[in-house]
Each structure stands twice: as structure tokens, then as C-alpha cells.
Amino acid sequence: SRLILVSGLFWQCTDKDVNIEEPIATPSAERFNKLFEDGLRSETAFAHFDSSNTNFIYTSTRGTTVKINGSCLRMNGAPITGTVIMEFVELYDRAKMIVSNKPTMGVKTNGEKEMMLSGGEFFVTVKKDGNVLTTTCPVTIETATSNSGGTIPGMQAFNGNIVNNALTWEPTTTWDVVTNTQTTPNKYTMSVPGFGWFNCDKFYNYPNPKTTITANVPAGYGNASQVFIITKNVPNALGTIGGQYPVGLECYLLFVTENNGNFMWVTKEQTLSANHTIFFDLKDAQIGKRADYVGHVTLLK
């Protein structure tokens, strides 16, 4: 069996390692990424407002508010007029994170990646005639801590960085997460400097020794798949291969790819050991639509 290094900690095995009774269509990286794009689109809210509105306030179905000063909006540095469209995404639950490929992996000061406990992942932008605008004023996002399981002290501010469809979170000092114990004890308030992805998060900081995870995936699937780490009983966190995880962590490792435009996945219940290694076999795979995939992840406890 020939081993080929694919990326990060992925390893790819030859076809003779895969035992399936019926042929499975070759995965497509383009179709796989589109599944995530469609998943994100399904979580995106849209709101029209006039750019002359200096105090536009949007309230989401989760009770989160977004405040934007329309007079600060710019296109190529110049003020604008007329109607604009705000796009807003808020993710708190790992089932919604996993269907849009938005894990909670943060970069620590030593450069290592660790999974974080999220108080919410947020995306906000404003467009005019399809063009992405900028803003010269902060945007305020305020969300109830109950959306993510209650108030957690020590939440930090992170900016999202997407490279090759992979999202990581980087700590920032350009804005902060505020929880006012007097006036808004049950809310996280974020005054972000512009548009993009923002996260109210906290590193787990487990005391146990850490390990990496080596995932062996079927041949031909390295560029059209992802392996997620789902910690038991922690609904507002989602990890990926490539990070450091505590030895002894009870979790599920979930390999996901696409099959003819549908999600195809294999889930394995694990307790992490030092230098943890796992093999995924397509004979264990399930195939379904987005709702099936989300439903499966939601039921994992």
C-alpha cells in the first residue's frame, strides 16, 4: 500500500484499502466546496436599507442586533447614495458550522491551532449593485449569551482568515468583546472595525498533554474532503485536522466528502490517544442531503 502525503495531517490510501460493494462516484472538489457554499448561503440573512440612514439596526431571528452607520459606507473610498444590501451570518451550533465549513480553530501565539469554545461566529458585509463596500465607522454586533449556552468569562476577539476555502481565527487587538455585568450581563457586545468574519471565542486550555491526529482517507478523496472533530457534549465548538488536541478527549471524528452533489460522511466515536491515527472506509459511509447531514450531526452527543 502506497502512502501519499496530501495536506496537513491527511494521508491517502490506495484503492485496495477500500472495500465497497457498489462503485461510488469520484468526488469533485468543486461540488464539495459548493455544498459548503450552499450551506453558508442557507444561513445568510439579507436586509435592504438606505445609505443615508446613520443608525440602521438589524435584528436577527436569534435576537442579535447589527448597527451600521450608512453615512460611513464607501465604494473605492468615495461616499455613496441609495439603497444598499447587508448580508449577515451568525453561527453558534456545530451542526450549522459543519454544514458551512466554519470551524472554531484559533491560532495561538506559538502558531499552533487549537479548538475554541464559541460565543458566536459572525459575518457581516454591505453591498451596492453587487459591489462590496467598506466602512469608516465601527459596526456593532450584540448577541445574547444564551445563543451559545450562557455567559462565559474571558471571551476574546478573533478575526476570520480564509485561505483556500479554509477558515482559521486569529486573535486581534483592534476590537474587543464586552460583557457589561451591570447593564447587559447576558450579552456579548462587539464593536468591529469593518466587514468580514468575526468571532467571540475562548481557547479551551486543556491541562492534558496534546496530540495531533492523523486521518487516513480513501484514495482520490484528499482534495474533496474534510475531517472534523466534534467534542462530546460541547455544541458550540468544531475542530479540524491540523490542530492540537488533548489526550483523553472524548469525541467524534467525522470524514465528509460529496457524492453526486450530496453529502457523504463517515463518523467514528473516539477517545484520543497520543499520536492518534484513524482510518476511514467508504463501506461505513452515509449519503444524504444537507438536512440529513445536519440532522446526523445534531444527534451526536
Secondary structure as GFF3:
##gff-version 3
##sequence-region A 1 301
A	DSSP	beta_strand	4	5	.	.	.	ID=ss1
A	DSSP	beta_strand	10	12	.	.	.	ID=ss2
A	DSSP	three_ten_helix	15	17	.	.	.	ID=ss3
A	DSSP	alpha_helix	29	42	.	.	.	ID=ss4
A	DSSP	beta_strand	44	50	.	.	.	ID=ss5
A	DSSP	beta_strand	56	59	.	.	.	ID=ss6
A	DSSP	beta_strand	65	68	.	.	.	ID=ss7
A	DSSP	three_ten_helix	70	72	.	.	.	ID=ss8
A	DSSP	beta_strand	73	75	.	.	.	ID=ss9
A	DSSP	beta_strand	78	79	.	.	.	ID=ss10
A	DSSP	beta_strand	83	91	.	.	.	ID=ss11
A	DSSP	alpha_helix	94	99	.	.	.	ID=ss12
A	DSSP	beta_strand	105	107	.	.	.	ID=ss13
A	DSSP	beta_strand	113	128	.	.	.	ID=ss14
A	DSSP	beta_strand	131	132	.	.	.	ID=ss15
A	DSSP	beta_strand	134	135	.	.	.	ID=ss16
A	DSSP	beta_strand	139	144	.	.	.	ID=ss17
A	DSSP	three_ten_helix	145	148	.	.	.	ID=ss18
A	DSSP	beta_strand	156	163	.	.	.	ID=ss19
A	DSSP	beta_strand	166	171	.	.	.	ID=ss20
A	DSSP	beta_strand	177	178	.	.	.	ID=ss21
A	DSSP	beta_strand	187	192	.	.	.	ID=ss22
A	DSSP	beta_strand	196	203	.	.	.	ID=ss23
A	DSSP	beta_strand	210	211	.	.	.	ID=ss24
A	DSSP	beta_strand	213	217	.	.	.	ID=ss25
A	DSSP	beta_strand	225	231	.	.	.	ID=ss26
A	DSSP	beta_strand	239	240	.	.	.	ID=ss27
A	DSSP	beta_strand	245	246	.	.	.	ID=ss28
A	DSSP	beta_strand	250	259	.	.	.	ID=ss29
A	DSSP	beta_strand	262	271	.	.	.	ID=ss30
A	DSSP	beta_strand	276	279	.	.	.	ID=ss31
A	DSSP	three_ten_helix	282	284	.	.	.	ID=ss32
A	DSSP	beta_strand	286	288	.	.	.	ID=ss33
A	DSSP	alpha_helix	290	299	.	.	.	ID=ss34
###
